[in-house]
């Protein structure tokens, strides 16, 4: 399992619509996603992430299953 190393809060807040990020599913499987929208609290890439921590928010699952591990490309 890859060690969880979050980005900084400032990096998460720099993410905007159109950026490409890497989601680490199960903390080990990388997936590239395009950011669809952002608010003060969330980053939406088809999956919803907390904008302060980069952790996935899923109301149907009681544990965190993924996080944003890096910003690949910023528009």
PQR file with spaces between the fields and no chain letter, atoms N, CA, C, O and H, PARSE charges and radii, in Angstrom:
ATOM       1  N    UNK     1       0.840   -1.188    0.000 -0.4000 1.5000
ATOM       2  CA   UNK     1       0.000    0.000    0.000 -0.0000 2.0000
ATOM       3  C    UNK     1       0.884    1.251    0.000  0.5500 1.7000
ATOM       4  O    UNK     1       1.859    1.334    0.748 -0.5500 1.4000
ATOM       5  N    UNK     2       0.534    2.209   -0.839 -0.4000 1.5000
ATOM       6  CA   UNK     2       1.277    3.467   -0.909 -0.0000 2.0000
ATOM       7  C    UNK     2       1.028    4.280    0.355  0.5500 1.7000
ATOM       8  O    UNK     2      -0.087    4.308    0.877 -0.5500 1.4000
ATOM       9  H    UNK     2      -0.257    2.142   -1.446  0.4000 1.0000
ATOM      10  N    UNK     3       2.068    4.938    0.839 -0.4000 1.5000
ATOM      11  CA   UNK     3       1.923    5.805    1.999 -0.0000 2.0000
ATOM      12  C    UNK     3       1.075    7.009    1.613  0.5500 1.7000
ATOM      13  O    UNK     3       1.290    7.617    0.565 -0.5500 1.4000
ATOM      14  H    UNK     3       2.973    4.915    0.415  0.4000 1.0000
ATOM      15  N    UNK     4       0.120    7.346    2.457 -0.4000 1.5000
ATOM      16  CA   UNK     4      -0.757    8.491    2.217 -0.0000 2.0000
ATOM      17  C    UNK     4       0.006    9.775    2.540  0.5500 1.7000
ATOM      18  O    UNK     4       0.340   10.045    3.694 -0.5500 1.4000
ATOM      19  H    UNK     4      -0.055    6.851    3.309  0.4000 1.0000
ATOM      20  N    UNK     5       0.273   10.558    1.497 -0.4000 1.5000
ATOM      21  CA   UNK     5       0.938   11.849    1.661 -0.0000 2.0000
ATOM      22  C    UNK     5       0.034   12.902    1.016  0.5500 1.7000
ATOM      23  O    UNK     5       0.033   13.058   -0.205 -0.5500 1.4000
ATOM      24  H    UNK     5       0.002   10.339    0.560  0.4000 1.0000
ATOM      25  N    UNK     6      -0.733   13.622    1.833 -0.4000 1.5000
ATOM      26  CA   UNK     6      -1.657   14.603    1.266 -0.0000 2.0000
ATOM      27  C    UNK     6      -0.934   15.818    0.694  0.5500 1.7000
ATOM      28  O    UNK     6       0.194   16.128    1.077 -0.5500 1.4000
ATOM      29  H    UNK     6      -0.732   13.496    2.825  0.4000 1.0000
ATOM      30  N    UNK     7      -1.603   16.490   -0.223 -0.4000 1.5000
ATOM      31  CA   UNK     7      -1.131   17.792   -0.695 -0.0000 2.0000
ATOM      32  C    UNK     7      -1.406   18.807    0.405  0.5500 1.7000
ATOM      33  O    UNK     7      -2.049   18.476    1.402 -0.5500 1.4000
ATOM      34  H    UNK     7      -2.519   16.238   -0.534  0.4000 1.0000
ATOM      35  N    UNK     8      -0.937   20.013    0.244 -0.4000 1.5000
ATOM      36  CA   UNK     8      -1.239   21.060    1.222 -0.0000 2.0000
ATOM      37  C    UNK     8      -2.642   21.613    0.952  0.5500 1.7000
ATOM      38  O    UNK     8      -3.187   21.457   -0.141 -0.5500 1.4000
ATOM      39  H    UNK     8      -0.415   20.282   -0.565  0.4000 1.0000
ATOM      40  N    UNK     9      -3.202   22.250    1.955 -0.4000 1.5000
ATOM      41  CA   UNK     9      -4.511   22.885    1.800 -0.0000 2.0000
ATOM      42  C    UNK     9      -4.465   23.907    0.660  0.5500 1.7000
ATOM      43  O    UNK     9      -5.426   24.040   -0.097 -0.5500 1.4000
ATOM      44  H    UNK     9      -2.759   22.376    2.843  0.4000 1.0000
ATOM      45  N    UNK    10      -3.357   24.617    0.544 -0.4000 1.5000
ATOM      46  CA   UNK    10      -3.212   25.613   -0.525 -0.0000 2.0000
ATOM      47  C    UNK    10      -3.242   24.953   -1.897  0.5500 1.7000
ATOM      48  O    UNK    10      -3.835   25.493   -2.830 -0.5500 1.4000
ATOM      49  H    UNK    10      -2.577   24.509    1.159  0.4000 1.0000
ATOM      50  N    UNK    11      -2.604   23.783   -2.030 -0.4000 1.5000
ATOM      51  CA   UNK    11      -2.632   23.065   -3.309 -0.0000 2.0000
ATOM      52  C    UNK    11      -4.050   22.619   -3.644  0.5500 1.7000
ATOM      53  O    UNK    11      -4.491   22.770   -4.783 -0.5500 1.4000
ATOM      54  H    UNK    11      -2.122   23.344   -1.272  0.4000 1.0000
ATOM      55  N    UNK    12      -4.771   22.070   -2.665 -0.4000 1.5000
ATOM      56  CA   UNK    12      -6.154   21.662   -2.917 -0.0000 2.0000
ATOM      57  C    UNK    12      -7.006   22.867   -3.319  0.5500 1.7000
ATOM      58  O    UNK    12      -7.878   22.751   -4.181 -0.5500 1.4000
ATOM      59  H    UNK    12      -4.413   21.947   -1.740  0.4000 1.0000
ATOM      60  N    UNK    13      -6.758   24.015   -2.702 -0.4000 1.5000
ATOM      61  CA   UNK    13      -7.539   25.211   -3.021 -0.0000 2.0000
ATOM      62  C    UNK    13      -7.119   25.843   -4.350  0.5500 1.7000
ATOM      63  O    UNK    13      -7.830   26.707   -4.863 -0.5500 1.4000
ATOM      64  H    UNK    13      -6.050   24.109   -2.002  0.4000 1.0000
ATOM      65  N    UNK    14      -5.986   25.432   -4.917 -0.4000 1.5000
ATOM      66  CA   UNK    14      -5.577   25.942   -6.225 -0.0000 2.0000
ATOM      67  C    UNK    14      -6.250   25.174   -7.373  0.5500 1.7000
ATOM      68  O    UNK    14      -6.221   25.618   -8.520 -0.5500 1.4000
ATOM      69  H    UNK    14      -5.409   24.730   -4.500  0.4000 1.0000
ATOM      70  N    UNK    15      -6.849   24.031   -7.061 -0.4000 1.5000
ATOM      71  CA   UNK    15      -7.500   23.211   -8.086 -0.0000 2.0000
ATOM      72  C    UNK    15      -8.758   23.912   -8.571  0.5500 1.7000
ATOM      73  O    UNK    15      -9.541   24.443   -7.784 -0.5500 1.4000
ATOM      74  H    UNK    15      -6.873   23.670   -6.129  0.4000 1.0000
ATOM      75  N    UNK    16      -8.935   23.901   -9.908 -0.4000 1.5000
ATOM      76  CA   UNK    16     -10.113   24.554  -10.492 -0.0000 2.0000
ATOM      77  C    UNK    16     -10.686   23.688  -11.624  0.5500 1.7000
ATOM      78  O    UNK    16     -10.078   22.704  -12.045 -0.5500 1.4000
ATOM      79  H    UNK    16      -8.298   23.470  -10.548  0.4000 1.0000
ATOM      80  N    UNK    17     -11.839   24.074  -12.088 -0.4000 1.5000
ATOM      81  CA   UNK    17     -12.514   23.359  -13.167 -0.0000 2.0000
ATOM      82  C    UNK    17     -11.582   23.224  -14.371  0.5500 1.7000
ATOM      83  O    UNK    17     -10.933   24.190  -14.774 -0.5500 1.4000
ATOM      84  H    UNK    17     -12.333   24.874  -11.746  0.4000 1.0000
ATOM      85  N    UNK    18     -11.520   22.016  -14.942 -0.4000 1.5000
ATOM      86  CA   UNK    18     -10.690   21.754  -16.115 -0.0000 2.0000
ATOM      87  C    UNK    18      -9.331   21.160  -15.785  0.5500 1.7000
ATOM      88  O    UNK    18      -8.670   20.598  -16.659 -0.5500 1.4000
ATOM      89  H    UNK    18     -12.047   21.231  -14.615  0.4000 1.0000
ATOM      90  N    UNK    19      -8.907   21.278  -14.529 -0.4000 1.5000
ATOM      91  CA   UNK    19      -7.626   20.686  -14.123 -0.0000 2.0000
ATOM      92  C    UNK    19      -7.719   19.159  -14.178  0.5500 1.7000
ATOM      93  O    UNK    19      -8.809   18.593  -14.107 -0.5500 1.4000
ATOM      94  H    UNK    19      -9.444   21.734  -13.819  0.4000 1.0000
ATOM      95  N    UNK    20      -6.580   18.511  -14.303 -0.4000 1.5000
ATOM      96  CA   UNK    20      -6.499   17.053  -14.265 -0.0000 2.0000
ATOM      97  C    UNK    20      -5.795   16.671  -12.970  0.5500 1.7000
ATOM      98  O    UNK    20      -4.697   17.146  -12.677 -0.5500 1.4000
ATOM      99  H    UNK    20      -5.694   18.972  -14.360  0.4000 1.0000
ATOM     100  N    UNK    21      -6.452   15.799  -12.196 -0.4000 1.5000
ATOM     101  CA   UNK    21      -5.871   15.352  -10.928 -0.0000 2.0000
ATOM     102  C    UNK    21      -5.709   13.834  -10.951  0.5500 1.7000
ATOM     103  O    UNK    21      -6.267   13.146  -11.806 -0.5500 1.4000
ATOM     104  H    UNK    21      -7.344   15.413  -12.434  0.4000 1.0000
ATOM     105  N    UNK    22      -4.939   13.334  -10.003 -0.4000 1.5000
ATOM     106  CA   UNK    22      -4.787   11.895   -9.853 -0.0000 2.0000
ATOM     107  C    UNK    22      -5.494   11.464   -8.575  0.5500 1.7000
ATOM     108  O    UNK    22      -5.201   11.964   -7.488 -0.5500 1.4000
ATOM     109  H    UNK    22      -4.485   13.893   -9.309  0.4000 1.0000
ATOM     110  N    UNK    23      -6.421   10.539   -8.720 -0.4000 1.5000
ATOM     111  CA   UNK    23      -7.134    9.942   -7.596 -0.0000 2.0000
ATOM     112  C    UNK    23      -6.470    8.609   -7.286  0.5500 1.7000
ATOM     113  O    UNK    23      -6.228    7.810   -8.190 -0.5500 1.4000
ATOM     114  H    UNK    23      -6.659   10.133   -9.602  0.4000 1.0000
ATOM     115  N    UNK    24      -6.178    8.369   -6.027 -0.4000 1.5000
ATOM     116  CA   UNK    24      -5.619    7.087   -5.612 -0.0000 2.0000
ATOM     117  C    UNK    24      -6.748    6.259   -5.005  0.5500 1.7000
ATOM     118  O    UNK    24      -7.097    6.425   -3.836 -0.5500 1.4000
ATOM     119  H    UNK    24      -6.375    9.019   -5.293  0.4000 1.0000
ATOM     120  N    UNK    25      -7.314    5.369   -5.815 -0.4000 1.5000
ATOM     121  CA   UNK    25      -8.404    4.488   -5.385 -0.0000 2.0000
ATOM     122  C    UNK    25      -7.840    3.406   -4.483  0.5500 1.7000
ATOM     123  O    UNK    25      -6.868    2.739   -4.835 -0.5500 1.4000
ATOM     124  H    UNK    25      -7.031    5.234   -6.765  0.4000 1.0000
ATOM     125  N    UNK    26      -8.447    3.235   -3.324 -0.4000 1.5000
ATOM     126  CA   UNK    26      -7.951    2.256   -2.380 -0.0000 2.0000
ATOM     127  C    UNK    26      -6.546    2.583   -1.910  0.5500 1.7000
ATOM     128  O    UNK    26      -5.846    1.727   -1.369 -0.5500 1.4000
ATOM     129  H    UNK    26      -9.236    3.777   -3.037  0.4000 1.0000
ATOM     130  N    UNK    27      -6.136    3.831   -2.121 -0.4000 1.5000
ATOM     131  CA   UNK    27      -4.818    4.333   -1.747 -0.0000 2.0000
ATOM     132  C    UNK    27      -3.692    3.664   -2.539  0.5500 1.7000
ATOM     133  O    UNK    27      -2.522    3.829   -2.194 -0.5500 1.4000
ATOM     134  H    UNK    27      -6.705    4.526   -2.560  0.4000 1.0000
ATOM     135  N    UNK    28      -4.029    2.897   -3.614 -0.4000 1.5000
ATOM     136  CA   UNK    28      -2.986    2.228   -4.400 -0.0000 2.0000
ATOM     137  C    UNK    28      -3.177    2.300   -5.915  0.5500 1.7000
ATOM     138  O    UNK    28      -2.204    2.144   -6.653 -0.5500 1.4000
ATOM     139  H    UNK    28      -4.980    2.763   -3.895  0.4000 1.0000
ATOM     140  N    UNK    29      -4.381    2.528   -6.393 -0.4000 1.5000
ATOM     141  CA   UNK    29      -4.655    2.492   -7.833 -0.0000 2.0000
ATOM     142  C    UNK    29      -4.843    3.922   -8.349  0.5500 1.7000
ATOM     143  O    UNK    29      -5.823    4.578   -7.995 -0.5500 1.4000
ATOM     144  H    UNK    29      -5.171    2.655   -5.793  0.4000 1.0000
ATOM     145  N    UNK    30      -3.911    4.417   -9.186 -0.4000 1.5000
ATOM     146  CA   UNK    30      -4.039    5.780   -9.700 -0.0000 2.0000
ATOM     147  C    UNK    30      -5.076    5.876  -10.825  0.5500 1.7000
ATOM     148  O    UNK    30      -5.162    5.003  -11.689 -0.5500 1.4000
ATOM     149  H    UNK    30      -3.115    3.884   -9.474  0.4000 1.0000
ATOM     150  N    UNK    31      -5.851    6.946  -10.790 -0.4000 1.5000
ATOM     151  CA   UNK    31      -6.843    7.246  -11.832 -0.0000 2.0000
ATOM     152  C    UNK    31      -6.741    8.728  -12.150  0.5500 1.7000
ATOM     153  O    UNK    31      -6.714    9.559  -11.241 -0.5500 1.4000
ATOM     154  H    UNK    31      -5.781    7.655  -10.088  0.4000 1.0000
ATOM     155  N    UNK    32      -6.684    9.066  -13.438 -0.4000 1.5000
ATOM     156  CA   UNK    32      -6.690   10.473  -13.822 -0.0000 2.0000
ATOM     157  C    UNK    32      -8.125   10.926  -14.023  0.5500 1.7000
ATOM     158  O    UNK    32      -8.908   10.258  -14.698 -0.5500 1.4000
ATOM     159  H    UNK    32      -6.707    8.391  -14.175  0.4000 1.0000
ATOM     160  N    UNK    33      -8.468   12.074  -13.427 -0.4000 1.5000
ATOM     161  CA   UNK    33      -9.816   12.627  -13.514 -0.0000 2.0000
ATOM     162  C    UNK    33      -9.751   14.101  -13.888  0.5500 1.7000
ATOM     163  O    UNK    33      -8.801   14.797  -13.528 -0.5500 1.4000
ATOM     164  H    UNK    33      -7.831   12.616  -12.879  0.4000 1.0000
ATOM     165  N    UNK    34     -10.749   14.570  -14.601 -0.4000 1.5000
ATOM     166  CA   UNK    34     -10.863   15.986  -14.937 -0.0000 2.0000
ATOM     167  C    UNK    34     -11.830   16.634  -13.955  0.5500 1.7000
ATOM     168  O    UNK    34     -12.925   16.122  -13.721 -0.5500 1.4000
ATOM     169  H    UNK    34     -11.520   14.005  -14.894  0.4000 1.0000
ATOM     170  N    UNK    35     -11.428   17.743  -13.392 -0.4000 1.5000
ATOM     171  CA   UNK    35     -12.251   18.464  -12.430 -0.0000 2.0000
ATOM     172  C    UNK    35     -13.441   19.082  -13.160  0.5500 1.7000
ATOM     173  O    UNK    35     -13.273   19.835  -14.119 -0.5500 1.4000
ATOM     174  H    UNK    35     -10.539   18.158  -13.583  0.4000 1.0000
ATOM     175  N    UNK    36     -14.637   18.756  -12.694 -0.4000 1.5000
ATOM     176  CA   UNK    36     -15.866   19.262  -13.304 -0.0000 2.0000
ATOM     177  C    UNK    36     -16.332   20.560  -12.675  0.5500 1.7000
ATOM     178  O    UNK    36     -16.865   21.433  -13.360 -0.5500 1.4000
ATOM     179  H    UNK    36     -14.774   18.144  -11.915  0.4000 1.0000
ATOM     180  N    UNK    37     -16.130   20.690  -11.358 -0.4000 1.5000
ATOM     181  CA   UNK    37     -16.505   21.923  -10.670 -0.0000 2.0000
ATOM     182  C    UNK    37     -15.852   21.948   -9.292  0.5500 1.7000
ATOM     183  O    UNK    37     -15.414   20.921   -8.774 -0.5500 1.4000
ATOM     184  H    UNK    37     -15.697   19.981  -10.802  0.4000 1.0000
ATOM     185  N    UNK    38     -15.797   23.143   -8.714 -0.4000 1.5000
ATOM     186  CA   UNK    38     -15.301   23.308   -7.352 -0.0000 2.0000
ATOM     187  C    UNK    38     -16.196   24.302   -6.621  0.5500 1.7000
ATOM     188  O    UNK    38     -16.770   25.204   -7.231 -0.5500 1.4000
ATOM     189  H    UNK    38     -16.153   23.978   -9.135  0.4000 1.0000
ATOM     190  N    UNK    39     -16.305   24.125   -5.312 -0.4000 1.5000
ATOM     191  CA   UNK    39     -16.965   25.100   -4.434 -0.0000 2.0000
ATOM     192  C    UNK    39     -15.969   25.408   -3.325  0.5500 1.7000
ATOM     193  O    UNK    39     -14.823   24.962   -3.375 -0.5500 1.4000
ATOM     194  H    UNK    39     -15.839   23.392   -4.817  0.4000 1.0000
ATOM     195  N    UNK    40     -16.398   26.158   -2.339 -0.4000 1.5000
ATOM     196  CA   UNK    40     -15.516   26.447   -1.204 -0.0000 2.0000
ATOM     197  C    UNK    40     -15.145   25.176   -0.453  0.5500 1.7000
ATOM     198  O    UNK    40     -14.091   25.113    0.180 -0.5500 1.4000
ATOM     199  H    UNK    40     -17.329   26.521   -2.298  0.4000 1.0000
ATOM     200  N    UNK    41     -16.015   24.152   -0.520 -0.4000 1.5000
ATOM     201  CA   UNK    41     -15.837   22.957    0.303 -0.0000 2.0000
ATOM     202  C    UNK    41     -15.476   21.686   -0.449  0.5500 1.7000
ATOM     203  O    UNK    41     -14.884   20.777    0.132 -0.5500 1.4000
ATOM     204  H    UNK    41     -16.872   24.203   -1.034  0.4000 1.0000
ATOM     205  N    UNK    42     -15.826   21.604   -1.746 -0.4000 1.5000
ATOM     206  CA   UNK    42     -15.620   20.341   -2.457 -0.0000 2.0000
ATOM     207  C    UNK    42     -14.968   20.522   -3.827  0.5500 1.7000
ATOM     208  O    UNK    42     -15.004   21.597   -4.425 -0.5500 1.4000
ATOM     209  H    UNK    42     -16.307   22.342   -2.218  0.4000 1.0000
ATOM     210  N    UNK    43     -14.370   19.423   -4.298 -0.4000 1.5000
ATOM     211  CA   UNK    43     -13.851   19.303   -5.651 -0.0000 2.0000
ATOM     212  C    UNK    43     -14.620   18.152   -6.280  0.5500 1.7000
ATOM     213  O    UNK    43     -14.599   17.035   -5.763 -0.5500 1.4000
ATOM     214  H    UNK    43     -14.341   18.549   -3.812  0.4000 1.0000
ATOM     215  N    UNK    44     -15.297   18.415   -7.388 -0.4000 1.5000
ATOM     216  CA   UNK    44     -16.120   17.400   -8.055 -0.0000 2.0000
ATOM     217  C    UNK    44     -15.448   16.962   -9.346  0.5500 1.7000
ATOM     218  O    UNK    44     -15.241   17.762  -10.259 -0.5500 1.4000
ATOM     219  H    UNK    44     -15.315   19.322   -7.808  0.4000 1.0000
ATOM     220  N    UNK    45     -15.112   15.682   -9.407 -0.4000 1.5000
ATOM     221  CA   UNK    45     -14.488   15.085  -10.586 -0.0000 2.0000
ATOM     222  C    UNK    45     -15.313   13.874  -11.039  0.5500 1.7000
ATOM     223  O    UNK    45     -14.781   12.945  -11.647 -0.5500 1.4000
ATOM     224  H    UNK    45     -15.280   15.032   -8.665  0.4000 1.0000
ATOM     225  N    UNK    46     -16.600   13.892  -10.741 -0.4000 1.5000
ATOM     226  CA   UNK    46     -17.406   12.692  -10.892 -0.0000 2.0000
ATOM     227  C    UNK    46     -17.393   11.925   -9.582  0.5500 1.7000
ATOM     228  O    UNK    46     -18.321   11.170   -9.293 -0.5500 1.4000
ATOM     229  H    UNK    46     -17.033   14.647  -10.247  0.4000 1.0000
ATOM     230  N    UNK    47     -16.373   12.109   -8.810 -0.4000 1.5000
ATOM     231  CA   UNK    47     -16.235   11.692   -7.417 -0.0000 2.0000
ATOM     232  C    UNK    47     -16.074   12.981   -6.640  0.5500 1.7000
ATOM     233  O    UNK    47     -15.507   13.943   -7.156 -0.5500 1.4000
ATOM     234  H    UNK    47     -15.619   12.723   -9.045  0.4000 1.0000
ATOM     235  N    UNK    48     -16.558   13.022   -5.417 -0.4000 1.5000
ATOM     236  CA   UNK    48     -16.532   14.242   -4.616 -0.0000 2.0000
ATOM     237  C    UNK    48     -15.408   14.157   -3.589  0.5500 1.7000
ATOM     238  O    UNK    48     -15.283   13.167   -2.868 -0.5500 1.4000
ATOM     239  H    UNK    48     -17.019   12.240   -4.998  0.4000 1.0000
ATOM     240  N    UNK    49     -14.585   15.218   -3.530 -0.4000 1.5000
ATOM     241  CA   UNK    49     -13.462   15.276   -2.598 -0.0000 2.0000
ATOM     242  C    UNK    49     -13.578   16.516   -1.722  0.5500 1.7000
ATOM     243  O    UNK    49     -14.048   17.565   -2.163 -0.5500 1.4000
ATOM     244  H    UNK    49     -14.686   16.022   -4.115  0.4000 1.0000
ATOM     245  N    UNK    50     -13.143   16.379   -0.479 -0.4000 1.5000
ATOM     246  CA   UNK    50     -13.083   17.496    0.447 -0.0000 2.0000
ATOM     247  C    UNK    50     -11.979   18.444   -0.027  0.5500 1.7000
ATOM     248  O    UNK    50     -10.859   18.009   -0.295 -0.5500 1.4000
ATOM     249  H    UNK    50     -12.761   15.527   -0.120  0.4000 1.0000
ATOM     250  N    UNK    51     -12.291   19.722   -0.130 -0.4000 1.5000
ATOM     251  CA   UNK    51     -11.336   20.685   -0.688 -0.0000 2.0000
ATOM     252  C    UNK    51     -10.202   21.023    0.273  0.5500 1.7000
ATOM     253  O    UNK    51      -9.184   21.569   -0.152 -0.5500 1.4000
ATOM     254  H    UNK    51     -13.201   20.075    0.088  0.4000 1.0000
ATOM     255  N    UNK    52     -10.355   20.713    1.550 -0.4000 1.5000
ATOM     256  CA   UNK    52      -9.297   20.991    2.516 -0.0000 2.0000
ATOM     257  C    UNK    52      -8.340   19.820    2.716  0.5500 1.7000
ATOM     258  O    UNK    52      -7.168   20.018    3.036 -0.5500 1.4000
ATOM     259  H    UNK    52     -11.182   20.269    1.895  0.4000 1.0000
ATOM     260  N    UNK    53      -8.848   18.584    2.525 -0.4000 1.5000
ATOM     261  CA   UNK    53      -8.030   17.398    2.811 -0.0000 2.0000
ATOM     262  C    UNK    53      -7.733   16.543    1.594  0.5500 1.7000
ATOM     263  O    UNK    53      -6.790   15.752    1.615 -0.5500 1.4000
ATOM     264  H    UNK    53      -9.800   18.423    2.265  0.4000 1.0000
ATOM     265  N    UNK    54      -8.528   16.685    0.518 -0.4000 1.5000
ATOM     266  CA   UNK    54      -8.360   15.855   -0.668 -0.0000 2.0000
ATOM     267  C    UNK    54      -8.946   14.465   -0.526  0.5500 1.7000
ATOM     268  O    UNK    54      -8.828   13.656   -1.447 -0.5500 1.4000
ATOM     269  H    UNK    54      -9.294   17.328    0.501  0.4000 1.0000
ATOM     270  N    UNK    55      -9.574   14.161    0.606 -0.4000 1.5000
ATOM     271  CA   UNK    55     -10.169   12.848    0.821 -0.0000 2.0000
ATOM     272  C    UNK    55     -11.527   12.756    0.145  0.5500 1.7000
ATOM     273  O    UNK    55     -12.283   13.727    0.129 -0.5500 1.4000
ATOM     274  H    UNK    55      -9.670   14.818    1.354  0.4000 1.0000
ATOM     275  N    UNK    56     -11.841   11.579   -0.420 -0.4000 1.5000
ATOM     276  CA   UNK    56     -13.128   11.379   -1.080 -0.0000 2.0000
ATOM     277  C    UNK    56     -14.257   11.396   -0.058  0.5500 1.7000
ATOM     278  O    UNK    56     -14.124   10.872    1.047 -0.5500 1.4000
ATOM     279  H    UNK    56     -11.226   10.790   -0.407  0.4000 1.0000
ATOM     280  N    UNK    57     -15.355   12.003   -0.446 -0.4000 1.5000
ATOM     281  CA   UNK    57     -16.571   12.030    0.372 -0.0000 2.0000
ATOM     282  C    UNK    57     -17.586   11.127   -0.308  0.5500 1.7000
ATOM     283  O    UNK    57     -17.972   11.373   -1.451 -0.5500 1.4000
ATOM     284  H    UNK    57     -15.463   12.429   -1.344  0.4000 1.0000
ATOM     285  N    UNK    58     -18.017   10.090    0.384 -0.4000 1.5000
ATOM     286  CA   UNK    58     -19.035    9.185   -0.147 -0.0000 2.0000
ATOM     287  C    UNK    58     -19.967    8.828    1.002  0.5500 1.7000
ATOM     288  O    UNK    58     -19.600    8.085    1.912 -0.5500 1.4000
ATOM     289  H    UNK    58     -17.703    9.891    1.313  0.4000 1.0000
ATOM     290  N    UNK    59     -21.176    9.370    0.944 -0.4000 1.5000
ATOM     291  CA   UNK    59     -22.128    9.158    2.029 -0.0000 2.0000
ATOM     292  C    UNK    59     -22.575    7.709    2.149  0.5500 1.7000
ATOM     293  O    UNK    59     -23.133    7.328    3.178 -0.5500 1.4000
ATOM     294  H    UNK    59     -21.475    9.973    0.204  0.4000 1.0000
ATOM     295  N    UNK    60     -22.346    6.890    1.125 -0.4000 1.5000
ATOM     296  CA   UNK    60     -22.758    5.486    1.145 -0.0000 2.0000
ATOM     297  C    UNK    60     -21.694    4.547    1.701  0.5500 1.7000
ATOM     298  O    UNK    60     -21.961    3.368    1.933 -0.5500 1.4000
ATOM     299  H    UNK    60     -21.893    7.199    0.289  0.4000 1.0000
ATOM     300  N    UNK    61     -20.487    5.069    1.913 -0.4000 1.5000
ATOM     301  CA   UNK    61     -19.385    4.257    2.417 -0.0000 2.0000
ATOM     302  C    UNK    61     -18.852    4.933    3.682  0.5500 1.7000
ATOM     303  O    UNK    61     -18.589    6.136    3.681 -0.5500 1.4000
ATOM     304  H    UNK    61     -20.270    6.027    1.725  0.4000 1.0000
ATOM     305  N    UNK    62     -18.696    4.170    4.746 -0.4000 1.5000
ATOM     306  CA   UNK    62     -18.307    4.754    6.036 -0.0000 2.0000
ATOM     307  C    UNK    62     -16.798    4.973    6.188  0.5500 1.7000
ATOM     308  O    UNK    62     -16.364    5.603    7.152 -0.5500 1.4000
ATOM     309  H    UNK    62     -18.910    3.193    4.747  0.4000 1.0000
ATOM     310  N    UNK    63     -16.000    4.461    5.253 -0.4000 1.5000
ATOM     311  CA   UNK    63     -14.550    4.662    5.313 -0.0000 2.0000
ATOM     312  C    UNK    63     -14.092    5.421    4.075  0.5500 1.7000
ATOM     313  O    UNK    63     -14.774    5.418    3.050 -0.5500 1.4000
ATOM     314  H    UNK    63     -16.353    3.949    4.471  0.4000 1.0000
ATOM     315  N    UNK    64     -12.944    6.065    4.172 -0.4000 1.5000
ATOM     316  CA   UNK    64     -12.381    6.772    3.031 -0.0000 2.0000
ATOM     317  C    UNK    64     -11.739    5.765    2.088  0.5500 1.7000
ATOM     318  O    UNK    64     -10.923    4.945    2.510 -0.5500 1.4000
ATOM     319  H    UNK    64     -12.390    6.067    5.005  0.4000 1.0000
ATOM     320  N    UNK    65     -12.107    5.826    0.804 -0.4000 1.5000
ATOM     321  CA   UNK    65     -11.587    4.857   -0.168 -0.0000 2.0000
ATOM     322  C    UNK    65     -10.612    5.470   -1.170  0.5500 1.7000
ATOM     323  O    UNK    65      -9.948    4.740   -1.906 -0.5500 1.4000
ATOM     324  H    UNK    65     -12.770    6.492    0.461  0.4000 1.0000
ATOM     325  N    UNK    66     -10.517    6.795   -1.210 -0.4000 1.5000
ATOM     326  CA   UNK    66      -9.574    7.405   -2.139 -0.0000 2.0000
ATOM     327  C    UNK    66      -9.274    8.838   -1.727  0.5500 1.7000
ATOM     328  O    UNK    66      -9.930    9.420   -0.863 -0.5500 1.4000
ATOM     329  H    UNK    66     -11.057    7.388   -0.613  0.4000 1.0000
ATOM     330  N    UNK    67      -8.252    9.382   -2.386 -0.4000 1.5000
ATOM     331  CA   UNK    67      -7.873   10.762   -2.129 -0.0000 2.0000
ATOM     332  C    UNK    67      -7.198   11.323   -3.384  0.5500 1.7000
ATOM     333  O    UNK    67      -6.786   10.571   -4.267 -0.5500 1.4000
ATOM     334  H    UNK    67      -7.719    8.909   -3.088  0.4000 1.0000
ATOM     335  N    UNK    68      -7.091   12.640   -3.450 -0.4000 1.5000
ATOM     336  CA   UNK    68      -6.372   13.298   -4.538 -0.0000 2.0000
ATOM     337  C    UNK    68      -4.900   13.298   -4.165  0.5500 1.7000
ATOM     338  O    UNK    68      -4.502   13.922   -3.181 -0.5500 1.4000
ATOM     339  H    UNK    68      -7.426   13.251   -2.732  0.4000 1.0000
ATOM     340  N    UNK    69      -4.086   12.591   -4.960 -0.4000 1.5000
ATOM     341  CA   UNK    69      -2.680   12.460   -4.614 -0.0000 2.0000
ATOM     342  C    UNK    69      -1.788   13.503   -5.281  0.5500 1.7000
ATOM     343  O    UNK    69      -0.719   13.841   -4.773 -0.5500 1.4000
ATOM     344  H    UNK    69      -4.410   12.085   -5.759  0.4000 1.0000
ATOM     345  N    UNK    70      -2.250   14.012   -6.442 -0.4000 1.5000
ATOM     346  CA   UNK    70      -1.442   15.054   -7.085 -0.0000 2.0000
ATOM     347  C    UNK    70      -2.255   15.760   -8.149  0.5500 1.7000
ATOM     348  O    UNK    70      -3.275   15.262   -8.628 -0.5500 1.4000
ATOM     349  H    UNK    70      -3.118   13.737   -6.855  0.4000 1.0000
ATOM     350  N    UNK    71      -1.766   16.939   -8.503 -0.4000 1.5000
ATOM     351  CA   UNK    71      -2.335   17.707   -9.603 -0.0000 2.0000
ATOM     352  C    UNK    71      -1.455   17.412  -10.808  0.5500 1.7000
ATOM     353  O    UNK    71      -0.253   17.678  -10.783 -0.5500 1.4000
ATOM     354  H    UNK    71      -0.938   17.344   -8.115  0.4000 1.0000
ATOM     355  N    UNK    72      -2.055   16.860  -11.869 -0.4000 1.5000
ATOM     356  CA   UNK    72      -1.286   16.480  -13.050 -0.0000 2.0000
ATOM     357  C    UNK    72      -1.138   17.663  -13.992  0.5500 1.7000
ATOM     358  O    UNK    72      -0.051   17.920  -14.510 -0.5500 1.4000
ATOM     359  H    UNK    72      -3.031   16.644  -11.889  0.4000 1.0000
ATOM     360  N    UNK    73      -2.229   18.380  -14.214 -0.4000 1.5000
ATOM     361  CA   UNK    73      -2.206   19.511  -15.157 -0.0000 2.0000
ATOM     362  C    UNK    73      -3.204   20.558  -14.704  0.5500 1.7000
ATOM     363  O    UNK    73      -4.351   20.246  -14.385 -0.5500 1.4000
ATOM     364  H    UNK    73      -3.112   18.171  -13.793  0.4000 1.0000
ATOM     365  N    UNK    74      -2.759   21.789  -14.681 -0.4000 1.5000
ATOM     366  CA   UNK    74      -3.676   22.879  -14.343 -0.0000 2.0000
ATOM     367  C    UNK    74      -3.918   23.716  -15.583  0.5500 1.7000
ATOM     368  O    UNK    74      -2.991   24.071  -16.311 -0.5500 1.4000
ATOM     369  H    UNK    74      -1.828   22.043  -14.940  0.4000 1.0000
ATOM     370  N    UNK    75      -5.183   24.019  -15.802 -0.4000 1.5000
ATOM     371  CA   UNK    75      -5.591   24.853  -16.948 -0.0000 2.0000
ATOM     372  C    UNK    75      -5.162   26.285  -16.730  0.5500 1.7000
ATOM     373  O    UNK    75      -5.412   27.140  -17.579 -0.5500 1.4000
ATOM     374  H    UNK    75      -5.936   23.730  -15.211  0.4000 1.0000
